């Protein structure tokens, strides 16, 4: 925290949590939002003035689905490098997934992430604990102890919990704790292959992963949510069927949220035609119909959150043939521009909607008081130039890895300043 005063003037302030969208000023003092409105002479006294004319001033962006790879695979990413990549992309808070080596399934791991985040002095990194011990889907991890140690939710990301009795107990326990379950919907008995099941997979001679693999587990989970009343979040929705299931669950009043990743909003399985493993992710890229359904889902609020599923891998791993290369790509450094391309440039939604899905939406999922410019809140602010045109250059990423399919892509819209707890980080 800092005692420094910062006055951001003349920007278009968009704070969805407070239904605010107007040109005004934002005053930061002692690491907190001090005032939103017209500045006076007292506000100016001793303040560093930032002219945001023509820019968007938003609450700090939040990404609740990031693989920091630490501990275990620091050659791919670290908590510190992921935090720096987040700042470069305009994110003030990210959530670290627990599929590390060893998995983050106890309170010691939660303390470790938080300590490493403090040492990095970049974006805030919040830990997500495992649902089950060692992510094996058999025995519940110590969820209560992890929550007390700072966990913001629970996930076995990378593995869907196939045992219905285990999933029901997890939901029951999470419900008692008031914490969310973040599920990777993937029925293991149906999982196989390396890209979307369909004509292109057949043409390429690659095994397919059908949307039913995702949707069957989601439907089962929604039935269990109805029974337990637990707070449930679907990670990286990829199919039109999943969007429809989530939409109907919300209409029925179930406490369900969902997220979409930039790659599922931009690409179809045709991107795999050249066997470029940078287009290999799990869940896989699907059809144009699925992309359109996801965009509509984000626009109408069925999908509450945008999350990158930032998944670093080394160059050597991704240079393996497509079927053998690992799933996953990175995008923290460039995600905002990708979302703008998918949602703003396409006419699917406007900036207030997009910012809501990147601030108040994810904050609600993890029961956080972040994601707002309410006076007294942490002074996390992202200043965005919505007209800035730029080209993605992976060699300039703060992330350690380079497994990114967006290299060379031309984008419009970029974060130009990231402020965390009242400190300008970029």
N, C-alpha and C positions, 0 to 999 in steps of 0.2 A: 504494500500500500504506500501511497505517496501523498504529501501535503500539497503537491503542485496543483494549481488551478489551470484548467483548460476551458476555453470558451470556443465552441464550434458555432460559427455564425452562417446564416443565410442558406442553410441546406434544407432540402426536402426531408423532413423528419418523418420516418415511417416506423411506427411502433404498434404493431398489430395487437399486442396484449392490451393496449389502452385505446384501440380503435383510433389511432392518431395518424393523420397524413396531411401535413401542412408545412409550409416554409416557416421556420422559426429557428431559435437558437437552443443550444444544449450546453449547460454549464456543469463542469466536473470539478469537484473539490474533495480533497481528502479521500480519494479513491472511490467516491460515490457519485451518483447522479444527483446534482444539487438543485437543478432547475431545468425545466423545459418550457420555453416561451420566449418573449421578447427580453433581451438583455438590457440592463441599465448601467449607469456609470460605476456603481459599486461592483457589479459583476465583472466589469472590464479591469478593475484595479488589480494589478499583479497577475493577471491571467495571460497565458500563452494563447493567442488568438489563431484559430484555424478557419480560414475562409472556405466554406463548403458550397459556395454558389454553384448551381448546376449539378450538384452531387446529391446522393441519397445518404442520409444519416440514419443508420439502423442499429438496433441492439446487436451486440456481438453475436456472430453466427455460431451455431452449435451443430456438431456432427456426432451423433450417438453411435456410430458404427465404424470404428477405425481399428486396424490391426497394427499395433506398435511393435510386435514380434519380440519384445523384451519381457521376460528373460528367455534365452534359448537360441534366438536367431538374430543376434545383433548385427550380423553381416548384411541383413536385409533391411532392417530399420531398428531404431531405438526409440525409447519414450521421448528423449530429447530431440531427435531428428524429426519425429512425427509432430512434436509440438512446434518446431520451427516451420515445418511445411504448412501446418495449420495457420500459423500467423501470416505466412506468405499468401495464403488463400483467403484471408479475411476471417478465419475462424478463431474465436476466443476460447472455446471449450470443445474438447473432443472426449469421447468415451473409448477406453481401451478394452478390446475384446479379450476374453480369457483363454483362447486357444493357443497358448504359449507352451514352452517346454522348460519346466513342467507347467501344467495348466494352473491357472490362478483360482484355486479352490479352497483357500483358507484366508483368515484375517491377516496373516503375515504378508501374503501377496498383495492385499489391498493397501496395507501400509507402505509396501515397497513402491507401488505405482505412484501413490501420492507424494512420497518423499522424492522420487526421481523427477516428478513433475515440478516440484518446488525448486529442485536443483537446476532444472532446465531453464527456468525463468522465462518461459515463452507462453504458449497457450496452456490453459488449465487442462490437465488430463485427469479424468475421473475413471475409476476402475469399475468394470462389470465382472462380477464373480460367476464361477461355474454353477450350473444347476445341480450337476451330479459330480461326485468325486472322480477326478481324473478324466472327466468328460466321457465316461463309459456308459452313461445312461442306465445305471443300475441302482446306485445308492445316493441319496441326496447329500449334497455338500452342506457344510455348516453355514446355512444361509443367514441365520440370525447373527452370528458372530461376524460374518463378512459385512452385513448391513451396518452393524455398529462400528466397524472399522472404516467405513466410507464407501462401500459398494452402492451404486445407484440402480442396480438391477441385476438380473441373473440370466445367463445364457450358456448353452453348450455350443455356441456358434461353430459352424462347420459340421456339426452333427445334430440331426433332429432326434428328439427323444421318441423312439418307436414304441417303447413299452407304455401302454395306456395307463396302467396302474401307477407307474413312476411319474408320469406326467400329471396325473390327477393329484397325487400327493404333493408334487411341486407347486401346483396351482393353489392347493389348499393352504400350504405353508406360506407361500408368497402373499396370499390374501390376508392371512393373520398379521403379516409384517407390513402390509400396505405397500409392497414393492412390486415392480413389474417383472414379468417373465418375458424375455426377448427370444422368440423361437425362430430357429432356422428350419423352415418347413421342408422336410425332405424325408420321405418314407424310404428307409434304407433297403427294404426288400425289393423296391422298384428302381432303385438308383443304379445306374451303370452308364457307360458311355462318356463322351467328352463334349458334346454340344447338343443343341435342341434336336429332338426327334422329329424327323420330317424328310422331305424330298432332298434337301441340300445335304443332310447327313448321309443319306443313301448314296447320293452322287459322289460325295467325298470319301465314301467307304469308312465312315466314322460311326461309332456307336452313339445312339441317341438317348437323351434324357427327356422324357415326356413331361408335359405340364401336370399330368395327373399325379406324378411323384410329389409335387408341391401341394396340389389342391386336396388330395386325400388326407394328408396329415393336417392341413389347415382345417378342413371340415371336422375332423375328429376333435381337434383342439377347441374349436368353437363350441362344440357340444359340451366339452368339459368346462369351458368358461361359463356356459349357461348354468351348469350344475354348481360350480364353485364360487362364481362371482368375482374371480380373480382378475387383476389387471393384466392384459395380454397384449403383446406387441409383436406383429409379424415383421420379420426382417426381410429386406430385399424382395418384395413382391415382384414377380416377373411375368405373370400371365393374366389374360383377361378374365379367366375363371376365378383367379384369386381376388381380383378387384371386385367381382360380382359377389363373392362370398363375404368379403369384408363389408361391402355396402349393405348387404342384407343383415349382417350381424349388427351393424350400427343402427340400422332402422329398427331392429328389435330391442335396442337399448343396452346391448352388451358393452362392457368396458374394454373395447378393442381399438387398437391403433395399428397403423401400418406405415412402412417406409418404401421409398423407391430410390434406386441408385441411378446416377447419370447415364451409365452405359445402357441400362434397360429403357431409358427414355430417348436414346439417340440412335441406337444401332439395332439391326435385325440379324438373324443368323446368316444372312448373305455375306456379312463381313468376314465370315470364316472361310470364304471361298479360296483364299490364297494360303490357307493353313498357317496363318500368322497367329501364334499362340498368345499374343497380346490381346486377342479377342476371345480368349478362353477364360470363362469365369463360371462360377457356380452360385446361384442358378444361371443357366446359359442364356445367351441372347436368343430371343424367340422371334415371332412373326411381326409383320407390320400391324396386324390387327391387335396384337398384344401391346405394342408400343403405343398405339392410339388409345387403347383402353387405360393404360397406365397414365398417360397425359391427362385424360379426362378425369381419372381418379384423383390425381393431384389437384387439378383445377377445382373440382367440386367438394374437396375435403374428405373424400373417402380415404385417400392416402394423406395422412396428417403431417408426414415428415419426409424430408429429403436427407439421405445419408449416403456417403460415398462407398462404403464397404472397401475402403482403401486397404489393399492387400499386397504388400511389397514382396518381390522375389528377386533373386539374383539374376544377372544376365545369363549365367550358365544354365540355370534351371529353365528359364524361358526359351533357351535355344534348343531344347530337346524337341523331338518331333511332336506334333500337336497332341496326339493321343497320350503321350507320356509326360508332357509338360504340366506343371501344377496349375490349378485354377487361380485366378486372381489378377487384378490390375490396380494401379495407383491413380489417384486423381485429386488428393487434397489441395495441391498447389494451384489447380486450375478449375476446381469444381464449380465455383460461382458462375464463371463464364459458360460452362457446360450446361448448367441449369437454365441460364438465360437463353442459350441457343435452343434448348429443347422446349422451353415453356413460353418465354417472352417473344423470341423471334418467330416462333411458329404461330403466335396469336392464341395459344392455349390459355394463358392467364396474364395478369398484370403484375407489376412489381410488388404491391402490397401483399398479394396472395403468395408470391414466391418467397418473400421475406418472412411471412408468417410460418411457412413450412420449414424455414431454416432457423427460426428463433423460438417463438412461443410454442410452436408445435412440438419440437423435440424436447423443450424444457418441461412441457406437460407430461411427456412420456416418462421421464426420469424423476418426476416430482421435484423439479428444481425451481428456485426463485429467480434463476437467470433468465435471459431472453426477453428483457424488458428495459425500457428507459424510465420507469417509474422513479421519481425522486426517492432517494434512500437506497436504491438498488446498487449493486456493484457496477462500477463505471466501466462496463464492457461495451464498446462501441465499434462498429465497422462502418467506415465511410466508403461508399461505392461510387465509381464513375460509370453510370449506365451507358455512356456513349463511347467509352474508351475501346478502341479496336486494337487487338493484339494477337500475336501468334504464339501458340504453345511451343516452348522449347524445353524439352525434358532435361537437357544438360544444365539448365539453370535452376532446376528444382532444388528445394531444400531437403527433400526426401533423399535417402541413401540410394534407393533402387530406381530403376528406369523402365520398369515394365508397364508402359503407358501407351495405349493405342491412339492417343490424341496428339502425339508429336506432329507439329506442323499445321494443326488445325487452326483456322482463323476464327476468333471469337470476338464478341462485343459485350462489354460489361466486365469490370474488374474492381476488386477491393484495392483502394489506394492508401488506406490507413487502417491499422488495427490497434485499438486501445484496450488494454486489459487492466482492471483495477486502477484506472486512472493513469496508467503509464503507456506512452506511445511505444508500441513494439515494432511497428513498420510504417 
